[in-house]
Amino acid sequence: MASSKDYLDFILDQLSDLNGVSYRAMMGEYIIYYNGRIIGGVYDDRFLIKPTKSAKRLLPGAALEAPYEGGGKMLSVDNVDDREFLRGLFEAVYPELPEPKNKKRGNI
């Protein structure tokens, strides 16, 4: 099941106080970036975030769910109505996220 654009728009609106939030559509789902780093995504109309130490601390008891079959487990964010909470979550998780990988494009 693909995520609805309406749910993505809701999540992006909740994050609109944060600069540097962007997304990329991928196979009916949406990867969420914060300042160029992948922080999570919208999968099957669920907002999932990478399970960093800070995310686990701020989301105690959150379900670990695979974004898609065979995908690595991520934390389900149920408190999507609280803008301040989401802002704090993004700011706490960001330093723990890996730097984006440089994509070397060769001639084929």
C-alpha distance (Angstrom), angle and dihedral (degrees) to the residues before:
residue distance angle dihedral
M1 . . .
A2 3.79 . .
S3 3.79 123.1 .
S4 3.77 119.5 -105.8
K5 3.79 120.2 -113.7
D6 3.83 86.7 -132.5
Y7 3.81 91.6 62.4
L8 3.81 91.2 47.0
D9 3.81 89.8 49.8
F10 3.82 89.8 50.9
I11 3.83 91.9 51.8
L12 3.81 91.8 46.2
D13 3.81 90.2 49.7
Q14 3.80 89.8 51.9
L15 3.81 88.1 52.7
S16 3.80 95.6 43.6
D17 3.83 92.7 108.4
L18 3.81 89.0 65.3
N19 3.78 120.4 81.3
G20 3.78 115.9 -141.4
V21 3.81 100.3 37.5
S22 3.79 114.4 136.9
Y23 3.77 138.4 152.2
R24 3.76 142.5 -151.1
A25 3.78 126.0 -152.5
M26 3.77 114.6 -128.1
M27 3.81 124.9 176.2
G28 3.80 95.0 -30.6
E29 3.80 94.3 -43.8
Y30 3.81 133.1 87.2
I31 3.79 129.8 -124.4
I32 3.83 112.8 -150.5
Y33 3.81 119.7 -145.0
Y34 3.78 128.9 -166.1
N35 3.80 115.0 -162.1
G36 3.79 90.2 -21.3
R37 3.80 97.3 -49.3
I38 3.80 124.9 107.9
I39 3.79 107.3 -112.9
G40 3.78 100.8 167.0
G41 3.75 140.9 -63.8
V42 3.75 152.2 -129.8
Y43 3.80 110.8 -91.3
D44 3.82 123.4 172.0
D45 3.82 88.1 -14.7
R46 3.81 91.0 -55.5
F47 3.79 123.0 120.3
L48 3.80 108.3 -135.7
I49 3.79 128.3 -179.0
K50 3.80 132.6 -165.5
P51 3.82 111.5 -90.3
T52 3.81 99.6 -116.9
K53 3.80 122.2 158.8
S54 3.81 91.0 -100.0
A55 3.80 92.7 47.5
K56 3.80 90.9 51.7
R57 3.80 90.6 48.4
L58 3.82 93.3 49.0
L59 3.81 94.3 41.6
P60 3.81 103.6 44.7
G61 3.76 110.7 -179.3
A62 3.80 93.7 12.4
A63 3.78 113.7 152.4
L64 3.79 117.6 -106.7
E65 3.79 106.2 -134.0
A66 3.77 135.4 174.3
P67 3.80 111.5 -119.9
Y68 3.81 89.1 -143.0
E69 3.78 136.2 -7.3
G70 3.78 108.5 -60.7
G71 3.81 93.7 10.4
G72 3.78 124.3 130.4
K73 3.79 116.2 -94.6
M74 3.80 118.6 -94.4
L75 3.80 132.9 -176.4
S76 3.78 118.2 -98.1
V77 3.81 112.2 -128.4
D78 3.80 107.8 -148.6
N79 3.80 97.6 166.6
V80 3.82 94.4 75.1
D81 3.82 93.7 137.4
D82 3.82 93.2 68.3
R83 3.83 108.2 82.2
E84 3.81 94.2 -175.3
F85 3.79 91.6 51.6
L86 3.82 91.2 50.5
R87 3.79 91.0 48.3
G88 3.81 91.2 51.8
L89 3.80 91.1 45.4
F90 3.80 92.8 53.2
E91 3.80 92.9 45.4
A92 3.82 92.2 49.0
V93 3.80 95.5 46.0
Y94 3.82 98.2 43.3
P95 3.85 98.3 78.5
E96 3.81 89.7 52.4
L97 3.81 94.8 54.3
P98 3.79 120.0 100.3
E99 3.77 120.0 -109.0
P100 3.80 113.7 -101.7
K101 3.78 113.5 -91.4
N102 3.79 117.0 -113.0
K103 3.74 108.9 -116.5
K104 3.76 111.2 -142.1
R105 3.73 110.5 -156.5
G106 3.75 115.1 -159.1
N107 3.74 130.5 -171.8
I108 3.76 112.7 -99.1
